[in-house]
Amino acid sequence: MSAAILAAGAFRRVTAQDEPRVIEVVARRFRFEPAEIPLKANEKVIIAIRSLDFVHGMNIPDLHLRLDLPPGRVTRLELQPKAPGVIEFLCDNFCGEGHEQMHGRFVVAA
């Protein structure tokens, strides 16, 4: 067998299953849309967050993560939750009356 054929066997084929699922989220006064995001344990996802009106924040205390979400840009967050459960997130940049209601959650299924 030639060295080229042997070397070719060392590479793994990349499939669509290897690509993380992209979930689009919109941040606007005073909500995240969607506010509840279903995920699967061990699933690789990219949360693509677009702010429409303000530099909102996304704080995910259970994961010790925090992001600023400037308007006009997409902020990407890569996640791969390991276990089923609920992971809460909230806006932590005061954005006016109603700010306290700006929160959401990732619901991770087995």
VOBA-1610 file (N, C-alpha, C; in pm, whole numbers, padded with zeros to 5 digits, always signed):
BEGIN
Met+00084-00117+00000Met+00000+00000+00000Met+00089+00123+00000Ser+00049+00223-00075Ser+00132+00343-00083Ser+00114+00429+00043Ala+00213+00515+00067Ala+00209+00603+00183Ala+00092+00700+00174Ala+00057+00742+00050Ala-00055+00835+00033Ala-00186+00772+00075Ile-00206+00645+00043Ile-00329+00576+00080Ile-00334+00556+00232Leu-00221+00521+00292Leu-00217+00505+00437Leu-00244+00637+00508Ala-00187+00745+00459Ala-00207+00876+00520Ala-00353+00919+00508Ala-00416+00889+00397Ala-00556+00928+00376Ala-00646+00861+00479Gly-00613+00742+00521Gly-00695+00672+00620Gly-00686+00735+00758Ala-00587+00820+00783Ala-00570+00883+00914Ala-00663+01002+00932Phe-00722+01051+00825Phe-00810+01167+00834Phe-00953+01123+00858Arg-01022+01199+00939Arg-01162+01171+00967Arg-01247+01260+00877Arg-01349+01203+00820Arg-01438+01279+00733Arg-01526+01371+00818Val-01533+01498+00781Val-01617+01594+00851Val-01756+01588+00790Thr-01856+01571+00874Thr-01994+01564+00826Thr-02075+01678+00887Ala-02198+01693+00840Ala-02287+01795+00894Ala-02313+01773+01042Gln-02304+01649+01089Gln-02325+01621+01231Gln-02214+01680+01316Asp-02096+01703+01258Asp-01985+01759+01333Asp-02001+01911+01353Glu-02080+01973+01269Glu-02098+02118+01277Glu-02194+02152+01391Pro-02161+02251+01474Pro-02253+02289+01581Pro-02381+02351+01523Arg-02490+02329+01593Arg-02617+02390+01555Arg-02612+02537+01595Val-02659+02625+01507Val-02659+02769+01535Val-02801+02808+01576Ile-02811+02876+01690Ile-02939+02921+01743Ile-02933+03073+01749Glu-03024+03138+01679Glu-03027+03284+01676Glu-03114+03338+01788Val-03060+03438+01860Val-03130+03502+01970Val-03126+03653+01946Val-03236+03720+01973Val-03242+03865+01962Val-03257+03923+02102Ala-03176+04025+02132Ala-03186+04098+02258Ala-03242+04236+02227Arg-03347+04273+02300Arg-03407+04407+02286Arg-03472+04442+02418Arg-03491+04570+02441Arg-03559+04610+02564Arg-03694+04541+02569Phe-03729+04470+02655Phe-03675+04419+02777Phe-03689+04268+02774Arg-03636+04208+02669Arg-03651+04063+02654Arg-03544+04004+02562Phe-03525+03874+02580Phe-03449+03793+02487Phe-03552+03713+02408Glu-03532+03698+02278Glu-03623+03619+02194Glu-03543+03517+02116Pro-03565+03388+02138Pro-03656+03329+02236Pro-03596+03338+02376Ala-03685+03336+02475Ala-03640+03343+02614Ala-03613+03203+02670Glu-03670+03102+02608Glu-03643+02964+02650Glu-03586+02889+02530Ile-03467+02835+02549Ile-03394+02773+02439Ile-03368+02626+02473Pro-03430+02534+02399Pro-03407+02392+02426Pro-03273+02345+02368Leu-03199+02271+02449Leu-03072+02213+02408Leu-03071+02067+02447Lys-02973+01993+02396Lys-02953+01854+02434Lys-02817+01842+02503Ala-02809+01756+02603Ala-02683+01733+02671Ala-02579+01685+02570Asn-02460+01737+02579Asn-02345+01705+02493Asn-02358+01756+02350Glu-02461+01831+02320Glu-02477+01889+02186Glu-02395+02018+02177Lys-02316+02030+02071Lys-02242+02153+02046Lys-02335+02252+01977Val-02346+02372+02034Val-02428+02477+01974Val-02351+02608+01974Ile-02392+02694+01884Ile-02345+02832+01884Ile-02469+02918+01902Ile-02468+03000+02006Ile-02575+03095+02029Ile-02531+03225+01963Ala-02603+03268+01859Ala-02571+03390+01785Ala-02668+03498+01831Ile-02619+03593+01911Ile-02705+03692+01975Ile-02688+03827+01908Arg-02800+03886+01870Arg-02800+04016+01803Arg-02882+04114+01888Ser-02820+04221+01932Ser-02891+04326+02006Ser-02944+04428+01907Leu-03067+04470+01929Leu-03129+04565+01837Leu-03120+04710+01881Asp-03103+04735+02012Asp-03126+04872+02056Asp-03034+04926+02165Phe-02948+04844+02223Phe-02873+04887+02340Phe-02759+04788+02362Val-02657+04829+02437Val-02551+04735+02473Val-02602+04654+02592His-02679+04552+02562His-02729+04462+02666His-02614+04374+02713Gly-02632+04312+02826Gly-02536+04215+02875Gly-02603+04080+02882Met-02526+03974+02871Met-02578+03840+02895Met-02488+03778+03000Asn-02548+03753+03117Asn-02476+03693+03226Asn-02534+03554+03248Ile-02449+03453+03251Ile-02490+03314+03274Ile-02416+03268+03400Pro-02474+03297+03518Pro-02403+03270+03644Pro-02357+03125+03660Asp-02441+03028+03626Asp-02403+02887+03647Asp-02280+02846+03565Leu-02255+02915+03454Leu-02140+02883+03370Leu-02025+02981+03389His-02044+03079+03477His-01942+03182+03502His-01904+03252+03372Leu-02006+03285+03291Leu-01985+03353+03163Leu-02060+03485+03162Arg-02001+03582+03095Arg-02063+03712+03078Arg-02023+03772+02945Leu-02121+03829+02874Leu-02096+03889+02743Leu-02159+04027+02735Asp-02096+04118+02663Asp-02161+04242+02621Asp-02217+04218+02483Leu-02336+04275+02457Leu-02405+04254+02330Leu-02427+04388+02261Pro-02326+04439+02190Pro-02342+04570+02125Pro-02440+04563+02008Pro-02522+04668+01991Pro-02617+04668+01880Pro-02544+04669+01746Gly-02607+04606+01649Gly-02551+04603+01514Gly-02448+04495+01491Arg-02419+04414+01593Arg-02321+04305+01579Arg-02382+04175+01627Val-02329+04066+01578Val-02370+03934+01627Val-02259+03885+01719Thr-02297+03854+01842Thr-02204+03800+01940Thr-02227+03650+01946Arg-02121+03573+01931Arg-02134+03427+01927Arg-02084+03365+02057Leu-02163+03272+02107Leu-02130+03200+02229Leu-02135+03051+02198Glu-02024+02981+02216Glu-02021+02837+02194Glu-02052+02766+02325Leu-02148+02673+02319Leu-02188+02597+02437Leu-02192+02449+02405Gln-02166+02370+02505Gln-02185+02225+02497Gln-02220+02177+02638Pro-02349+02191+02676Pro-02387+02151+02810Pro-02367+02002+02831Lys-02315+01965+02946Lys-02279+01826+02974Lys-02391+01744+03035Ala-02486+01810+03104Ala-02588+01734+03176Ala-02724+01802+03161Pro-02832+01724+03171Pro-02966+01784+03167Pro-02987+01881+03283Gly-03074+01978+03260Gly-03106+02076+03363Gly-03143+02209+03302Val-03153+02310+03385Val-03190+02444+03342Val-03074+02538+03374Ile-03035+02618+03275Ile-02928+02716+03291Ile-02989+02854+03266Glu-02995+02935+03370Glu-03056+03069+03361Glu-02956+03170+03305Phe-03009+03270+03231Phe-02927+03383+03189Phe-03008+03511+03206Leu-02938+03624+03216Leu-03007+03751+03238Leu-02925+03865+03180Cys-02995+03976+03155Cys-02926+04098+03113Cys-02871+04165+03238Asp-02744+04201+03236Asp-02686+04267+03353Asp-02635+04408+03323Asn-02677+04465+03210Asn-02654+04606+03181Asn-02790+04674+03192Phe-02805+04763+03291Phe-02935+04826+03313Phe-02980+04896+03185Cys-03099+04858+03138Cys-03149+04909+03010Cys-03281+04984+03024Gly-03318+05021+03147Gly-03439+05100+03167Gly-03544+05025+03246Glu-03660+05090+03261Glu-03772+05027+03331Glu-03807+04897+03259Gly-03825+04791+03333Gly-03850+04660+03273Gly-03725+04574+03263His-03611+04630+03297His-03484+04556+03288His-03488+04426+03368Glu-03554+04428+03484Glu-03557+04310+03571Glu-03626+04191+03506Gln-03709+04214+03405Gln-03778+04105+03337Gln-03698+04047+03220Met-03580+04102+03194Met-03500+04058+03080Met-03411+03942+03121His-03467+03823+03105His-03394+03702+03141His-03446+03586+03056Gly-03377+03475+03063Gly-03417+03357+02988Gly-03349+03235+03045Arg-03363+03124+02971Arg-03301+03000+03019Arg-03277+02903+02906Phe-03172+02826+02923Phe-03145+02711+02838Phe-03202+02589+02911Val-03285+02513+02842Val-03342+02392+02902Val-03274+02274+02834Val-03191+02205+02910Val-03107+02098+02855Val-03172+01963+02883Ala-03205+01890+02777Ala-03264+01757+02787Ala-03155+01651+02771Ala-03184+01532+02820Ala-03088+01420+02811Ala-03068+01378+02667
//
